[in-house]
Amino acid sequence: MSDYQDLCEMYGRSPGDPEFIDDLIDEFSEEEYEWFSENEDKNHFELLAEQLSSVGEILRMDVPQSAQFSFLVMIHAHVVSALEGYLAGAFIHNVCNSEELTRKLVESDPEFANRKFTLREIYEQKDTLKLTVSTYLRGLIFHDLKKVVPMYRDVLGHRFEDLSWLFHAVKKRHDCVHRAGLDKDGKKIDLSVDSIFELLEKAIDLANGVERSLAELKRKDL
């Protein structure tokens, strides 16, 4: 199932319904718009760095042995979620604040390109476009790396290096969230303080790489 299909299912609509996106925008409440306005200017890298730094401090706490595994399960899930939030926030902020990047998204994303409006109509309604793009992107699942990797490449020009560690971490996160740290066979997944520290290091390295690409984009615009 695609991200767009997931979004349609969330709202009880059909992927073939040409009115879905327009109706979704009409339902975009004032409260949600205020949330978007307040959060689009956040420094998502700084937010991620603060979250990961706090995890590092928490990992140094004394935790009873009987609670150690549950503690690591929660921390692992939190780190992956924080990274997912960064990937989403950084992408949405930069795309929604650039007509060029918005156009790249519209032209490169197959599901977005199939909307009923044309590119001419899009650029005649720039205010609505910003909300349309924001709503669509906020409905995507940013730990779905098969979707995120090509979006970052095609829209932001960022190419991720080896992400096998992140695929593995996301899979573990699924076990943490849905089975309290047990795999499909009911066995505890492999987690340790060292594995979390390693994940923290790789997460911040990944984000640093994204930030370098974003900085390069801004230099090109000058």
Secondary structure, DSSP 8 states (H G I E B T S, - for coil): --HHHHHHHHTT--TT-TTHHHHHHHT--HHHHHHHHHHTTS-HHHHHHHHHHHHHHHHTS---GGGHHHHHHHHHHHHHHHHHHHHHHHHHHHHHT-HHHHHHHHHH-HHHHTSSS-HHHHHH-HHHHHHHHHHHHHTS-TT-HHHHHHHIIIII-------HHHHHHHHHHHHHHHHTTB-TTS-B----HHHHHHHHHHHHHHHHHHHHHHHHHHHHH-
